[in-house]
Amino acid sequence: MVREAMALLVPGPTDLPGEREPGAREADAVRYADRLLGAFRVDPPLIYAVGSGSAHVPLSPEQRHGWLRRVGELQAAYRDGTALLDRLADGDFAAAGVEVRHRALRDPRAHAFRDLLFDHAIEGTYGDPVYRGRPAPGRGTGVTPLTVPQHPAGRPAHPDHATGTGRGSAPYGDETAALLRDFTDAARQVVLGGTDG
């Protein structure tokens, strides 16, 4: 069910005819969410990866406490959210038609869970493949290459967004965090047709 919801939120060629780039289904983004929700099934937990391999860093006691709490909250959100999407999709989200799934995801009662799914679909699709685990032998990573955005002629590039100053400044004071925030906001607007609700 989570795979189907993520595929609607970040569609690829399988889910949106004419789409040329891989989406959440092709990138196996659901595996990212599954590994995050089950991060503490192994030790060290699957929280902080080391390099491009499959090793993970042991957590300090404070980190462990914080992440156990956060993962527990995410597990509860997924339990409640998937049950809600099933109810909103006439009993079975995964078996429902695409229109019914879209209706369920756009329902105001599902907005918080939809936003969480969207964030995880983006992280799982475009993030480091190590957080999805190693792909099966003979299978590609499914990572969609990102390119530097180009600005139309005559329109300012607004580099102040990334520096944390000026119009639309980020409170973070960190270029990477500001860019991630702007990317996530823009991606949500594309998926939701220009609005967040």
Phi, psi and omega in degrees: 000317179297321178302316181294320179294315179298323181294330175284327182282324178228077187285150173240194184298331179292326187256343181221097181307134182097341177288129183262336184267149178297148177244201184298322180295313182294326180278353183059045181299333179298331178294325175301310181297318180298317180292323178293314180294332179253024186304330185265012174286343180232164177229125002288156181298156182277062182253299182248114180278154177255115178059211182262005179276195182256006180283149178234152183278135173297147181266148172290164178304321180292316178298316179302313180300311181296316181288325175300317179295312182297315179296321176300319177296319178295319178300316178295319179297319178292318178301308182292319183293318179292323177296319179296314179298322176300313180298317182289341180257034176063031172109334183208095183302313185296327182270348183288159176291164183301319181297319179293320178297315178300316179300316180297317181292331180273350180299132181305330179292341182259001186302315182297316180289321177300317179296320177296314178300318180298313179302316181290327177294318178295312180298319181287331181278315187254350182281179179301126182301340181300332180281351172263355187085170180285138178293158178299151180306137178081001182249138178288171181283338181074016181283130177277125179290133177262141178246162178289128180298142177254141181261136179300151179301138178087355179248134180293149181280345181051060178295346180296340177300319184280337183271348179087015178234156174081197184302132177069026186295152180267137178287353187288326186070019183227123185301316182296315179297320179295316179296319178297316179299312180297320179296314181296316178299315180295318180296320177299317180297321178297312183294321186267009177073030175099355178226168177255022179174000000 
